[in-house]
Amino acid sequence: MKHLYFLSIALFSLSAMAQLKDCATCSTQVIKEQQISKLSIDELRFLTNDLYARKGYKFKDYEISNYFNEKPWYKPVSD
């Protein structure tokens, strides 16, 4: 039982420190610095715009638009 407890704590710590790759839960959870500290500027830019993309924002920036157009959940609806 003791080993199971320590294993669950270790797994929770690893998942909390995992890098954030999309913002599916960003509107309901606090993002910790450890989750984004190793992301590149471009990754941070996409992550920030992920919130807008999930609301259907149409991007004017070609690179961001192409990035989100490849996502199966992205449905642009407004500017």
C-alpha positions as CSV (number, residue, x, y, z in Angstrom):
1,M,0.0,0.0,0.0
2,K,2.9,2.3,0.9
3,H,4.5,1.8,-2.5
4,L,1.2,2.5,-4.3
5,Y,0.9,5.8,-2.5
6,F,4.4,6.9,-3.5
7,L,3.9,5.7,-7.1
8,S,0.7,7.8,-7.4
9,I,2.5,10.8,-6.0
10,A,5.3,10.4,-8.5
11,L,2.9,10.0,-11.4
12,F,1.0,13.0,-10.4
13,S,4.2,15.1,-10.2
14,L,5.3,14.0,-13.6
15,S,1.9,14.8,-15.2
16,A,1.9,18.2,-13.5
17,M,5.3,19.0,-15.0
18,A,4.5,17.7,-18.5
19,Q,4.6,20.3,-21.2
20,L,1.4,21.7,-22.4
21,K,0.8,21.0,-26.1
22,D,-2.7,22.2,-26.5
23,C,-5.2,24.2,-24.5
24,A,-8.1,21.8,-24.4
25,T,-8.4,22.4,-20.6
26,C,-6.9,25.9,-20.3
27,S,-10.2,27.5,-19.6
28,T,-10.8,25.3,-16.6
29,Q,-7.3,24.7,-15.2
30,V,-4.5,27.0,-14.1
31,I,-1.4,26.6,-16.2
32,K,1.8,26.2,-14.2
33,E,5.1,27.7,-15.1
34,Q,6.7,24.3,-15.2
35,Q,4.3,23.2,-18.0
36,I,5.3,26.0,-20.4
37,S,8.9,26.9,-19.3
38,K,10.6,24.8,-22.0
39,L,8.3,25.7,-24.9
40,S,9.6,27.8,-27.8
41,I,8.2,31.2,-28.8
42,D,6.3,29.6,-31.6
43,E,4.8,26.9,-29.4
44,L,3.7,29.6,-26.9
45,R,2.2,31.6,-29.7
46,F,0.2,28.6,-30.9
47,L,-0.8,27.7,-27.3
48,T,-2.0,31.2,-26.7
49,N,-4.0,31.3,-29.9
50,D,-5.5,27.8,-29.1
51,L,-7.9,29.6,-26.8
52,Y,-9.2,31.7,-29.7
53,A,-9.3,28.8,-32.1
54,R,-11.5,26.8,-29.8
55,K,-14.0,29.6,-29.9
56,G,-13.9,29.6,-33.8
57,Y,-11.8,32.7,-34.4
58,K,-10.6,33.0,-38.0
59,F,-6.9,33.9,-38.1
60,K,-5.5,36.4,-40.5
61,D,-1.9,35.2,-39.9
62,Y,-1.2,32.5,-42.5
63,E,1.0,30.3,-40.3
64,I,-1.4,30.3,-37.4
65,S,-4.4,29.7,-39.7
66,N,-2.7,26.7,-41.4
67,Y,-1.7,25.3,-38.0
68,F,-5.2,25.3,-36.7
69,N,-6.8,24.2,-40.0
70,E,-5.0,20.9,-39.5
71,K,-6.8,20.3,-36.2
72,P,-9.9,18.2,-36.5
73,W,-11.7,20.2,-33.8
74,Y,-11.1,23.6,-35.4
75,K,-14.2,25.1,-37.0
76,P,-13.7,28.8,-37.9
77,V,-16.9,30.8,-37.5
78,S,-16.0,34.5,-37.0
79,D,-13.2,37.1,-37.4
